[in-house]
Amino acid sequence: MGLGLIITIAIIAIDFLISMWDAYAGGYSLGMIKKNGDTSKFRKVSAYAAVGLGLVGATYVIAIVLGFIAYYLAYISLSTLSFILSFDFIFLGILIIGFGFIITIQSIIIAAKRRSIWSILIALYNSFAVAFDIYVYIESFKESMSVIRSTSRRSQGNGLMIVLIAVLLAAVIVHAAYKHGYKKALGQSQAVSRRSRPGTGMGMERL
């Protein structure tokens, strides 16, 4: 196994774990919002954006993995694999940037309020990640669109079938992560309420 392949696998694995964390964090935030009766629409939108980012990110990774597996087993052609990678980049990439931008704005707001090292580092990381994603998207947009347009209808159909399967698998996995975070927030909030004195109005800061 070459070093390049090892690095690629590691990046894919990390991207998948980040997607699961996004879904969990979004569910946790929504659970806290419900428990505390938070009326902030932007916080709710940011939480849903985290779940959406988790779904899109997981779909992106799973589609790539399924595509390479199908190609290795000779179920699809190289043209179909190229279409999957380009379709992933163009259509899922723009969603990742959109959801990521919303989350970045929220992290900057949190950093401005808390002014802690951790919150500032998260805001800086999110800002860098979004800027880098936009740069890569712009740089590779033309080439990826060229691949999509030059792919035959049959190969496109096979590629879209792989992507659809990836969406379904990602939805199941992301929903589980989201529900785990949601229930964790409600359970933690209830535990805190039982330990607090009546009338203290305890709450927790969240996204």
C-alpha positions as CSV (number, residue, x, y, z in Angstrom):
1,M,0.0,0.0,0.0
2,G,1.6,3.3,-1.1
3,L,1.9,6.4,1.0
4,G,-0.5,8.3,-1.2
5,L,-3.2,5.7,-0.7
6,I,-2.7,5.7,3.0
7,I,-3.0,9.5,3.2
8,T,-6.1,9.4,1.0
9,I,-7.8,6.8,3.2
10,A,-6.8,8.7,6.4
11,I,-8.3,11.9,4.9
12,I,-11.6,10.1,4.0
13,A,-11.8,8.6,7.4
14,I,-11.2,11.9,9.1
15,D,-13.9,13.6,6.9
16,F,-16.4,10.9,7.9
17,L,-15.7,11.3,11.6
18,I,-16.1,15.1,11.3
19,S,-19.4,14.5,9.5
20,M,-20.6,12.3,12.4
21,W,-19.5,14.9,14.9
22,D,-21.4,17.6,13.0
23,A,-24.6,15.5,13.1
24,Y,-24.1,14.7,16.8
25,A,-23.3,18.4,17.6
26,G,-26.3,19.6,15.7
27,G,-28.6,17.1,17.5
28,Y,-27.1,18.1,20.8
29,S,-27.7,21.8,20.1
30,L,-31.3,21.2,19.0
31,G,-31.9,19.2,22.2
32,M,-30.5,22.1,24.3
33,I,-32.5,24.6,22.4
34,K,-35.7,22.7,23.0
35,K,-35.0,22.0,26.7
36,N,-34.1,25.6,27.4
37,G,-36.9,27.1,25.4
38,D,-34.4,29.1,23.3
39,T,-36.1,31.3,20.7
40,S,-33.0,32.3,18.7
41,K,-33.8,31.5,15.1
42,F,-30.1,31.8,14.1
43,R,-29.0,29.2,16.7
44,K,-31.7,26.8,15.4
45,V,-30.6,27.4,11.8
46,S,-27.0,26.8,12.8
47,A,-27.9,23.6,14.5
48,Y,-29.8,22.3,11.5
49,A,-26.9,23.5,9.3
50,A,-24.6,21.3,11.3
51,V,-26.9,18.3,10.8
52,G,-27.1,19.1,7.1
53,L,-23.3,19.4,6.9
54,G,-23.0,16.0,8.5
55,L,-25.4,14.5,6.0
56,V,-23.7,16.1,3.0
57,G,-20.2,15.3,4.2
58,A,-21.1,11.7,5.0
59,T,-22.7,11.3,1.5
60,Y,-19.6,12.8,-0.1
61,V,-17.4,10.3,1.6
62,I,-19.6,7.2,1.2
63,A,-20.1,8.0,-2.5
64,I,-16.4,8.1,-3.1
65,V,-15.9,4.8,-1.2
66,L,-18.7,3.0,-3.0
67,G,-17.4,4.4,-6.3
68,F,-13.9,3.0,-5.8
69,I,-15.3,-0.3,-4.6
70,A,-17.6,-0.7,-7.5
71,Y,-14.8,0.2,-9.9
72,Y,-12.4,-2.2,-8.3
73,L,-15.0,-5.0,-8.6
74,A,-15.5,-4.0,-12.3
75,Y,-19.2,-3.0,-11.7
76,I,-18.7,0.4,-13.2
77,S,-16.3,1.9,-15.7
78,L,-13.5,4.5,-15.1
79,S,-15.8,7.1,-16.8
80,T,-18.5,6.4,-14.2
81,L,-16.1,6.7,-11.4
82,S,-14.8,10.0,-12.8
83,F,-18.4,11.2,-13.0
84,I,-19.1,10.3,-9.4
85,L,-16.0,12.2,-8.2
86,S,-16.9,15.2,-10.2
87,F,-20.6,15.2,-9.3
88,D,-19.6,14.8,-5.6
89,F,-17.3,17.8,-5.9
90,I,-19.7,20.1,-7.8
91,F,-23.1,19.5,-6.3
92,L,-22.2,18.2,-2.8
93,G,-19.2,20.6,-2.5
94,I,-21.4,23.7,-2.9
95,L,-23.7,22.4,-0.1
96,I,-20.7,21.8,2.2
97,I,-19.6,25.3,1.6
98,G,-23.0,26.7,2.2
99,F,-23.6,24.8,5.5
100,G,-20.0,25.5,6.6
101,F,-20.4,29.2,6.0
102,I,-23.4,29.3,8.4
103,I,-21.6,27.3,11.0
104,T,-18.5,29.6,10.6
105,I,-20.6,32.7,11.3
106,Q,-22.1,31.1,14.4
107,S,-18.6,30.1,15.7
108,I,-17.3,33.7,15.2
109,I,-20.3,35.0,17.2
110,I,-19.6,32.5,20.0
111,A,-15.9,33.4,20.0
112,A,-16.7,37.1,20.2
113,K,-19.0,36.4,23.2
114,R,-16.9,33.9,25.1
115,R,-13.4,35.1,24.1
116,S,-11.9,31.8,25.2
117,I,-8.9,30.2,23.5
118,W,-10.9,27.2,22.4
119,S,-13.8,29.1,20.9
120,I,-11.3,31.4,19.1
121,L,-9.4,28.4,17.7
122,I,-12.6,26.9,16.4
123,A,-13.7,30.1,14.7
124,L,-10.3,30.4,13.1
125,Y,-10.3,26.8,11.9
126,N,-13.8,27.1,10.5
127,S,-12.9,30.4,8.7
128,F,-9.8,28.8,7.2
129,A,-11.7,25.7,6.2
130,V,-14.4,27.6,4.4
131,A,-12.0,29.9,2.7
132,F,-9.9,26.9,1.5
133,D,-13.0,25.0,0.3
134,I,-14.1,28.0,-1.7
135,Y,-10.6,28.4,-3.2
136,V,-10.5,24.7,-4.2
137,Y,-14.0,24.8,-5.5
138,I,-13.4,27.8,-7.8
139,E,-10.0,26.3,-9.0
140,S,-11.5,22.9,-9.9
141,F,-15.0,23.9,-11.0
142,K,-14.3,24.1,-14.7
143,E,-12.5,20.8,-14.9
144,S,-15.1,18.9,-12.9
145,M,-18.0,20.4,-15.0
146,S,-16.1,19.3,-18.2
147,V,-16.0,15.7,-16.9
148,I,-19.7,15.7,-16.1
149,R,-20.6,17.1,-19.5
150,S,-18.4,14.6,-21.4
151,T,-19.8,11.6,-19.6
152,S,-22.3,9.4,-21.4
153,R,-25.9,9.2,-20.2
154,R,-25.4,5.6,-19.2
155,S,-22.4,6.3,-17.1
156,Q,-24.2,9.3,-15.6
157,G,-27.1,7.0,-14.7
158,N,-24.8,4.4,-13.1
159,G,-23.0,7.2,-11.2
160,L,-26.2,8.8,-9.9
161,M,-27.3,5.4,-8.7
162,I,-24.2,5.1,-6.6
163,V,-24.7,8.6,-5.2
164,L,-28.3,7.8,-4.3
165,I,-27.2,4.7,-2.4
166,A,-24.7,6.8,-0.6
167,V,-27.4,9.3,0.3
168,L,-29.6,6.6,1.8
169,L,-26.7,5.1,3.8
170,A,-25.6,8.5,5.0
171,A,-29.1,9.4,6.1
172,V,-29.4,6.3,8.3
173,I,-26.0,6.8,9.9
174,V,-26.3,10.6,10.4
175,H,-29.8,10.2,11.8
176,A,-28.4,7.9,14.4
177,A,-25.7,10.4,15.4
178,Y,-28.2,13.2,15.4
179,K,-30.6,11.3,17.7
180,H,-27.8,10.4,20.0
181,G,-26.8,14.0,20.4
182,Y,-30.4,15.1,20.8
183,K,-31.1,12.6,23.5
184,K,-27.8,13.3,25.2
185,A,-28.7,17.0,25.5
186,L,-32.1,16.3,27.0
187,G,-30.8,13.8,29.4
188,Q,-28.0,16.0,30.5
189,S,-30.3,19.0,30.9
190,Q,-32.7,16.9,33.0
191,A,-29.8,15.7,35.2
192,V,-28.7,19.3,35.7
193,S,-32.3,20.3,36.6
194,R,-32.6,17.6,39.2
195,R,-29.3,18.8,40.9
196,S,-30.3,22.5,40.8
197,R,-32.5,24.3,43.2
198,P,-36.0,25.4,42.1
199,G,-36.0,28.9,40.6
200,T,-32.3,29.1,39.8
201,G,-32.9,29.0,36.1
202,M,-29.8,27.0,35.3
203,G,-28.9,26.7,31.6
204,M,-26.0,25.8,29.4
205,E,-24.5,27.7,26.6
206,R,-24.7,25.9,23.3
207,L,-24.5,26.5,19.6
